[in-house]
Amino acid sequence: MTSSRILLRYFFITVLLLTGKKVFAQEMNGIAHSNFAGNMGIEMNPASIAVMPYRFEFNILSGDIFLQNDYIYFPASDIPTGKFARLAPLLHEDFSDHYTKPPKNAFGSVLLKGPSAVWRNDDIAFGVHFSLRSQISATNVPYHLAKFFWEGSDYTPQQKVPWKSTAFNLGALVYAEGGFTMAKTIRKKQQNITTGGATLNFLLGMSGVYLNSSMFDYTFVDESLLLIRGEDISYGHAIPYREEKNYLHPRGMGASFNLGIQHFYNYIAQAYKPGMSGVKLKKYDVRLGFSLMDIGFIHFSENARKFELNNSTAQWPGFDTTKFKDVASIDSAFSYHLYNDATKSQAGNGFTMILPAAISGQADWSITPKFYLNLTVIQNIQIFDKSVIRPSQVALTPRFETRRVEVSLPLSLYQYNFFRAGLAFRYKWFVLGTDNLGWWPGLYEMNGLDFYFGFKYTSDIYDNIRFKKGKGGHCPAYK
């Protein structure tokens, strides 16, 4: 394996392995907009639990894994589904790449939510949750650099070319999250109501990596000789350093918050109370929502190092045979070749990273008591250069929703450009879904994956009415 591939592994694969030690969100459009989302809808809009159709929900275990990129892919006509089914190893030649000039981007996230609970009465709701989260992003990576990462320095068509890299950013976070949510009905006017909600989280940072490059000019004369003609790169990491394996060791702390508001037109309270009406009722005509997501930070202070590489030139013979046994050896190698000093590039200890913040708007139309259509827009916000960036998207999600059963078909434009189609299903206490399944029937190339699930218990009690099979308690609107 060439050193360029090892460097790729340093940032991407090491972080993914470290998350894989646990179990490894994106937006879960197939369930997050449901009136029965409960704990699985808080991240999208914390105001959503203010009018959930039951008193109590206990989340036993739920999770989401999301990976997406616009560079490496399987063609729609040649997706190795057989290998997937056999769990056979994938080879380099199984993949294709978009070797085109636009910069490349990649995103990944994992959410594992453990025991969590939500409780509400008529006007106010409370929730508490505990999660393990991991997020990674690479944005605006120059195509030639991505090609060397993928093929290695022995990719001869790009050798002997004086490459100039435009600005690009990398970021990754792994952390535990404990949060408290409160949502309340804040305004009632005739048949219209407005709810608001907020979540405050305490964060325990376990690992963090960032790299910001505004300039990197280089040439591979051949596979073994790297010429660095100039660079302006800052990077830092708080991860296992010298062959350590303590991936889940706390290295920092932080805090974050989510804010949300929802407005319901023609809100019908009876429709939220099973058994209170003998006719089918729509819960509302239209529900509009607005939210701020993941506004927060983590400051890493333990085993955290930051580095600066500026305005230096270097000749690096034997690049392809350089052995990197751990992160410390990578830091030392670059510092030594650029400054003739293995420690000079270190600029200090400790750094702060920003969570993948976003702003979102949601519109949910109740076509009938059981059929809904949701439109959601999520726009990322990059507050600070040391951050993980969330992919922007717009999603249109039709769904069939009852108390027992729900089926949705999330359709989205990831990064406002790449079409994705998914399918999600809920039966009572179980949720299973994906926002990216269209590659399976060959609708488009496979350039990522998305999968979410949930196991939860919900009370069948509202206003002291208990509903049991055969007791006549199932309102037609909830069947």
WOSULWO-V545184 format. One record per helix or strand of 3 or more residues. SS is the DSSP state (a for helix, b for strand). FROM is the first residue (numbers start at 0). TO is the last residue. If there is no record, write none. Layout:
SS & FROM & TO
SS & FROM & TO
//
This chain:
a & 2 & 19
a & 28 & 31
a & 37 & 40
a & 45 & 50
b & 55 & 68
b & 71 & 73
a & 80 & 85
a & 91 & 93
b & 103 & 112
b & 115 & 119
b & 123 & 140
a & 142 & 150
a & 155 & 157
b & 162 & 164
b & 167 & 188
b & 191 & 219
b & 225 & 237
b & 251 & 264
a & 268 & 271
b & 285 & 309
b & 313 & 315
a & 318 & 320
a & 326 & 338
b & 345 & 353
b & 357 & 365
b & 370 & 379
b & 392 & 400
b & 404 & 413
b & 417 & 420
b & 422 & 426
b & 429 & 433
b & 447 & 457
a & 475 & 477
//
